[in-house]
Amino acid sequence: MNQHIYIVEDDANIRDIVKAYLKKEGYQVTMMETAEAAWEQSYSEHPDMWILDIMLPGMDGYELCRKIREVSEVPIIIISAKDEEVDKILGLELGSDDYLTKPFSPRELVARVKRLFKRAEGQLQQEQKQPDFIEQQGLKIDKQARQVFWHEEEIEVTAKEFDMLEIFATRPNRAFSREELLSLVWGDDYFGSDRAVDDLVKRLRKKLDKLPVETVWGYGYRLHLDENE
């Protein structure tokens, strides 16, 4: 297996328990108490997954999550004592793949780790079968470089924004329900509010002026393209 997981957690008891369970499953585990130390060490080691606590001394888990997503698409799990929906949405919008509330079962964490690695492997296999570029009426998507161009201008997007845009562009004129988009972008194990979908679409519309993402009232969204063009 040999996947390398970074765990950033300032509670020694949680660190020790999580490490024991993950090592038992065959994972390589590196434990860190601060985000700063983990970020610095990641330059040379490039972990395959991050598990981040939110309440850390110095840089918090949200900021570290944002920094990771600027350079990597590896899976990220956030663990936190905060159970508010807004905190979960913030973590997911910053690019995390899952959110686990303390106290949690170490077995549940291991199950989620396995599920995320399996999903990442499936996505990689699927991407290898697809063309590297998507071009749709002024919209260009470079899937390998994860770059987006709108009328020849490069647009900076987050990981989740890219994923949603790719879904729309791959299947133009198809209406997606909010529930479908939650599953496709955030994963089947996300059970938060569909407000996250609305917020993501709102940001895409703002970044890509006049992008024809239409609201399908009472259902969801679609990218409307003129098939004659």
Secondary structure, DSSP 4 states (H G I P E B T S, - for coil): ---EEEEE-S-HHHHHHHHHHHHHTT-EEEEES-HHHHHHHHHHH--SEEEEESS-SSS-HHHHHHHHHHH----EEEEES---HHHHHHHHHTT-SEEEESS--HHHHHHHHHHHHHHHHHHHHHHHHS-SEEEETTEEEETTTTEEEETTEEE---HHHHHHHHHHHHSTT--EEHHHHIIIII-TT--S-THHHHHHHHHHHHHSTT--EEEETTTEEEE---TT-
